[in-house]
Amino acid sequence: MTVLQVAAAQLSSGPDPIANLATATDAVQQAASEGAELVVLPEATSACFGTDLRSVAEPLDGPFAAGLRKVAADLGVVVVAGLFEPSGDGRVHNTLLVTGPGVETSYRKIHLYDAFGSRESDTVAPGNELVTFGWRDVTIGLATCYDLRFADQFTALGRLGAELIAVPASWGAGPGKEEQWDLLTRARAADAQAWLLACDQAYVPPVGTDPLGIGRSSVTTPLGQTSARLDAAAGTLHATIDTAVVAPIRARVPIL
């Protein structure tokens, strides 16, 4: 059994990675000062959608990742954050960097947002590998935003042993989109029979079809119950994750 203090730092990224790194650093420092051991930032923390993603893409040893790596190491916390890295085919990867003491991994978004008039695949190359990592005896899975619409990814993460799934997002606004976000975060937690910590970009008024965020970051139990949720504005959601509840739920309802 492990009890883990986690936080979703719901912020609003702009087009400048340098300014966004400063915002992300402040958010991580604040969350850590309030007891968080794992801090999840949104998808596209390094630069918002609508930016020329090729021009802001950096390798995982670039300055944005290095800045996150430093604050995580200095504070002794694990940070999960979205950035863009060159893909090698003229596009970029929509990547989650995970970094902290004894932890270093990344996940490239598998399911690209070719929906609601948006064409993420025009500029983003998909990943093809599920990723989990261990932190303080907890197995944590990773997914990004539009992945929430694909139940099999979360069932697979549950089968890989994930007890908590971190889901950074930059959810597109629009009719019914808040309800879909709420429904899908709950459903995917139940599919994985795992805790789910979803961190969205704070709400930004829509600009074309770019997904810029609606807020509503949340923590969901392995039974699909929302235990805490933010509103649309920037802020930090804190929660206690007790992994002791996961195994009994999976034993009683053996869907995995």
C-alpha positions as CSV (number, residue, x, y, z in Angstrom):
1,M,0.0,0.0,0.0
2,T,1.3,3.5,-0.9
3,V,-0.3,6.9,-0.3
4,L,0.9,9.5,-2.8
5,Q,0.3,13.2,-2.7
6,V,-0.4,14.5,-6.2
7,A,-1.3,17.7,-7.9
8,A,-2.7,18.9,-11.2
9,A,-1.3,22.3,-12.0
10,Q,-4.0,23.8,-14.3
11,L,-2.3,26.6,-16.2
12,S,-2.6,28.5,-19.5
13,S,0.3,28.2,-21.9
14,G,1.1,30.9,-24.5
15,P,3.2,30.6,-27.6
16,D,6.6,31.4,-25.9
17,P,8.4,28.4,-24.4
18,I,10.6,30.6,-22.2
19,A,7.6,32.3,-20.6
20,N,5.8,29.0,-20.3
21,L,8.8,27.5,-18.5
22,A,8.7,30.3,-16.0
23,T,4.9,29.7,-15.4
24,A,5.4,25.9,-15.2
25,T,8.3,26.3,-12.7
26,D,6.2,28.6,-10.5
27,A,3.4,26.1,-10.6
28,V,5.6,23.2,-9.6
29,Q,7.2,25.1,-6.8
30,Q,3.8,26.1,-5.4
31,A,2.4,22.6,-5.7
32,A,5.5,21.1,-4.0
33,S,5.4,23.7,-1.2
34,E,1.8,22.4,-0.5
35,G,3.0,18.8,-0.2
36,A,2.7,17.4,-3.7
37,E,5.1,14.6,-4.6
38,L,3.9,14.2,-8.2
39,V,3.0,17.3,-10.1
40,V,1.1,16.9,-13.5
41,L,1.1,19.9,-15.9
42,P,-1.1,20.1,-19.1
43,E,-0.5,18.9,-22.6
44,A,1.3,21.6,-24.6
45,T,2.8,23.2,-21.5
46,S,5.8,24.3,-23.6
47,A,3.7,26.1,-26.2
48,C,-0.1,26.3,-26.9
49,F,-1.8,24.8,-29.9
50,G,-2.1,27.4,-32.7
51,T,1.7,28.1,-32.4
52,D,4.0,27.0,-35.2
53,L,4.9,23.7,-33.4
54,R,7.9,23.0,-35.6
55,S,9.5,26.3,-34.6
56,V,9.2,25.6,-30.9
57,A,9.9,21.8,-30.9
58,E,13.0,20.8,-28.9
59,P,14.7,17.5,-28.1
60,L,14.3,16.0,-24.7
61,D,17.7,17.5,-23.7
62,G,16.7,21.0,-24.9
63,P,16.2,24.0,-22.7
64,F,12.5,23.6,-21.8
65,A,13.0,19.9,-20.7
66,A,16.2,20.9,-18.9
67,G,14.4,23.6,-17.0
68,L,11.7,21.1,-15.8
69,R,14.4,18.6,-15.0
70,K,16.1,21.1,-12.8
71,V,13.1,22.2,-10.8
72,A,12.0,18.5,-10.3
73,A,15.5,17.6,-9.0
74,D,15.7,20.7,-6.8
75,L,12.4,20.0,-5.1
76,G,12.6,16.2,-5.0
77,V,9.3,15.8,-6.9
78,V,8.3,14.0,-10.1
79,V,6.9,16.3,-12.9
80,V,4.8,15.3,-15.9
81,A,4.4,17.9,-18.6
82,G,3.6,18.2,-22.3
83,L,6.0,19.5,-24.8
84,F,6.8,19.1,-28.5
85,E,9.9,17.4,-29.9
86,P,11.1,17.0,-33.5
87,S,9.8,13.7,-35.1
88,G,12.4,13.4,-37.9
89,D,9.7,13.5,-40.7
90,G,9.1,17.2,-40.7
91,R,6.4,17.0,-38.0
92,V,6.7,16.9,-34.2
93,H,5.9,14.5,-31.5
94,N,3.3,15.5,-28.9
95,T,5.3,14.3,-25.9
96,L,4.9,13.9,-22.2
97,L,8.2,14.3,-20.3
98,V,8.4,12.6,-16.9
99,T,11.3,13.6,-14.7
100,G,12.3,13.6,-11.1
101,P,14.6,11.8,-8.6
102,G,15.2,8.4,-10.1
103,V,12.6,8.8,-12.8
104,E,13.2,9.8,-16.4
105,T,10.9,8.7,-19.2
106,S,8.6,10.0,-21.9
107,Y,5.4,9.2,-23.8
108,R,4.5,10.2,-27.3
109,K,0.8,10.7,-27.9
110,I,-0.7,7.8,-29.8
111,H,-4.1,9.0,-30.8
112,L,-4.0,12.3,-32.7
113,Y,-6.8,14.9,-32.6
114,D,-8.2,14.6,-36.1
115,A,-11.7,15.5,-35.0
116,F,-14.1,18.5,-34.6
117,G,-12.4,20.1,-37.6
118,S,-8.9,19.9,-36.2
119,R,-6.1,18.0,-38.0
120,E,-3.3,17.3,-35.4
121,S,-1.8,14.7,-37.7
122,D,-0.8,17.3,-40.2
123,T,1.9,18.6,-37.8
124,V,2.2,15.8,-35.3
125,A,3.5,12.3,-35.8
126,P,1.9,9.6,-33.6
127,G,3.7,7.6,-31.0
128,N,3.2,3.8,-30.9
129,E,4.1,2.7,-27.4
130,L,2.3,2.5,-24.1
131,V,4.4,3.8,-21.2
132,T,4.3,3.2,-17.4
133,F,6.8,4.2,-14.8
134,G,7.3,3.5,-11.1
135,W,7.5,6.2,-8.4
136,R,7.4,5.4,-4.6
137,D,6.1,1.9,-5.3
138,V,3.2,3.1,-7.4
139,T,2.9,2.1,-11.1
140,I,1.8,5.2,-13.1
141,G,0.5,5.1,-16.6
142,L,0.5,7.9,-19.2
143,A,-2.0,9.2,-21.7
144,T,-2.7,12.5,-23.4
145,C,-6.0,14.3,-24.1
146,Y,-7.6,12.7,-27.1
147,D,-6.4,9.3,-25.9
148,L,-9.3,9.5,-23.5
149,R,-11.6,8.5,-26.3
150,F,-9.9,5.1,-26.7
151,A,-10.9,2.8,-24.0
152,D,-8.5,0.0,-25.0
153,Q,-5.5,2.1,-24.2
154,F,-6.7,2.5,-20.6
155,T,-7.6,-1.1,-20.2
156,A,-4.1,-2.0,-21.5
157,L,-2.5,0.4,-19.0
158,G,-4.5,-1.3,-16.2
159,R,-3.3,-4.7,-17.4
160,L,0.3,-3.3,-17.3
161,G,-0.3,-2.7,-13.6
162,A,-1.0,1.0,-13.6
163,E,-2.6,2.1,-10.3
164,L,-2.7,5.8,-11.3
165,I,-2.9,7.2,-14.8
166,A,-1.8,10.8,-15.5
167,V,-3.6,12.5,-18.4
168,P,-2.3,15.9,-19.4
169,A,-4.7,17.6,-21.8
170,S,-5.5,20.7,-23.9
171,W,-9.2,19.9,-24.5
172,G,-11.0,21.7,-27.2
173,A,-14.0,23.8,-26.2
174,G,-17.4,23.6,-27.9
175,P,-20.9,22.3,-27.5
176,G,-21.0,19.3,-25.2
177,K,-17.3,19.2,-24.7
178,E,-17.3,19.7,-21.0
179,E,-19.8,16.9,-20.6
180,Q,-17.7,14.6,-22.8
181,W,-14.6,15.4,-20.8
182,D,-16.3,14.6,-17.5
183,L,-17.8,11.4,-18.9
184,L,-14.5,10.2,-20.5
185,T,-12.3,10.8,-17.5
186,R,-14.7,8.8,-15.3
187,A,-15.1,6.0,-17.9
188,R,-11.4,5.6,-18.5
189,A,-10.6,5.4,-14.8
190,A,-13.2,2.6,-14.5
191,D,-11.8,0.9,-17.6
192,A,-8.3,0.8,-16.1
193,Q,-9.6,0.3,-12.6
194,A,-7.0,2.9,-11.6
195,W,-6.9,6.4,-10.2
196,L,-6.9,9.0,-12.9
197,L,-5.4,12.4,-12.6
198,A,-6.4,14.6,-15.5
199,C,-4.7,18.0,-15.9
200,D,-6.2,20.3,-18.6
201,Q,-5.1,23.7,-19.8
202,A,-7.2,26.4,-18.1
203,Y,-10.0,27.8,-20.2
204,V,-9.1,29.9,-23.1
205,P,-11.8,31.3,-25.5
206,P,-11.9,29.3,-28.7
207,V,-9.8,30.4,-31.7
208,G,-10.7,28.4,-34.8
209,T,-10.3,24.7,-34.2
210,D,-7.2,24.8,-32.0
211,P,-7.8,22.9,-28.7
212,L,-6.8,25.4,-26.1
213,G,-8.4,24.1,-22.9
214,I,-11.5,24.1,-20.9
215,G,-10.1,23.6,-17.4
216,R,-12.0,21.1,-15.2
217,S,-8.9,19.2,-14.1
218,S,-10.0,16.3,-12.0
219,V,-9.2,13.3,-9.8
220,T,-11.2,10.1,-10.4
221,T,-11.3,6.9,-8.3
222,P,-10.8,3.4,-9.7
223,L,-14.6,3.1,-9.6
224,G,-15.1,6.1,-11.9
225,Q,-16.2,8.5,-9.2
226,T,-14.9,12.1,-9.4
227,S,-13.4,12.9,-6.1
228,A,-12.3,16.5,-6.9
229,R,-12.5,18.9,-9.7
230,L,-11.3,22.4,-10.6
231,D,-13.4,25.0,-12.5
232,A,-12.3,26.7,-15.7
233,A,-9.7,29.1,-14.2
234,A,-6.0,28.5,-13.5
235,G,-5.3,26.8,-10.2
236,T,-3.9,23.7,-8.5
237,L,-5.8,20.6,-7.6
238,H,-4.4,18.5,-4.8
239,A,-5.3,14.9,-3.9
240,T,-4.2,11.9,-1.9
241,I,-4.0,8.7,-3.9
242,D,-4.3,5.6,-1.8
243,T,-3.3,2.6,-3.9
244,A,-4.6,0.1,-1.3
245,V,-8.1,0.4,-2.9
246,V,-6.9,-0.7,-6.4
247,A,-6.3,-4.5,-5.8
248,P,-9.6,-5.1,-4.0
249,I,-11.6,-3.4,-6.8
250,R,-9.8,-5.5,-9.4
251,A,-10.5,-8.6,-7.4
252,R,-14.2,-7.9,-7.0
253,V,-14.7,-6.9,-10.6
254,P,-12.1,-8.8,-12.6
255,I,-12.6,-7.1,-16.0
256,L,-8.8,-6.9,-16.6
